[in-house]
């Protein structure tokens, strides 16, 4: 069974109706009455160890996992403590916006961190919040990998 990844360029909430397509895509191939796990690791928390145990159980029973954006370094610090995520993600829909998308890829560029390594679950390079000034930021890194450029409110679906 394939895994569906949906990467979003940023700002999935608010009054812009174009994001309806993003959230619709999350649900599109999911079974009726799917269980959705919302992951807010990109925000500060003092309860990481407790959340780790709770979230592992929730991840196993979820059909969809949504990583909300925020700060890529915060989500990376927390999520890298989990092992075998690629196996836990198998057959699910995994969606991430901005920082939530960054952690899923091999290499990403963010305004606050510069060029940084993600978990490498998806063998691609990613620039969220893309605009033309960022076009060459990843040219010299991992040259064998495809670079995906996502403007705000854009998303891309990847099946693996």
C-alpha positions, 0 to 999 in steps of 0.5 A, a space after each residue: 500500500 502506498 503512502 500519500 504525502 501532501 506538502 504545503 508551502 505555508 499559510 494553510 489557514 485563514 480566509 483564503 479559499 484556495 486552501 480548501 483544495 489542500 484540506 480536501 486533498 488530505 481527505 480525498 483518498 482516505 477511508 470513511 471515518 478516518 482517524 486524524 492525528 494532529 501534530 503540533 510539535 512546531 510549537 514550544 512545549 514542556 511535555 515532549 516525553 509525555 507527548 511522545 508516548 501518547 503520540 506513538 499510540 495515536 500514530 499507529 491507529 491514525 489514517 491521516 497525520 497532519 504536521 502543522 507549520 511553525 518553526 522547523 527547528 522545534 519540530 525537528 528537535 522533537 520528531 527526530 526522537 521517534 524511530 522508524 517513522 517511515 514504517 509507521 507512516 506506511 499506507 497513511 496520508 501524511 500532510 505537512 505545511 511549511 515547517 511540517 513539510 520541511 521535516 519530511 524531506 532530505 534537505 530544505 531551506 527556511 528563512 530562519 535556519 537557512 539550508 537544513 537537513 530534514 528526516 529524509 523520508 522523502 528524497 527531495 529538496 524543498 523550499 516553502 514560502 517560495 519566491 523567485 529570490 530563493 530559486 538558487 538556495 539549494 542548487 549546490 546541495 544534494 544535486 541529484 535530488 529534485 527541488 520542489 518550490 512551493 509558494 504560499 497556499 500551494 501544495 504538492 502530492 507525492 505517492 511513495 
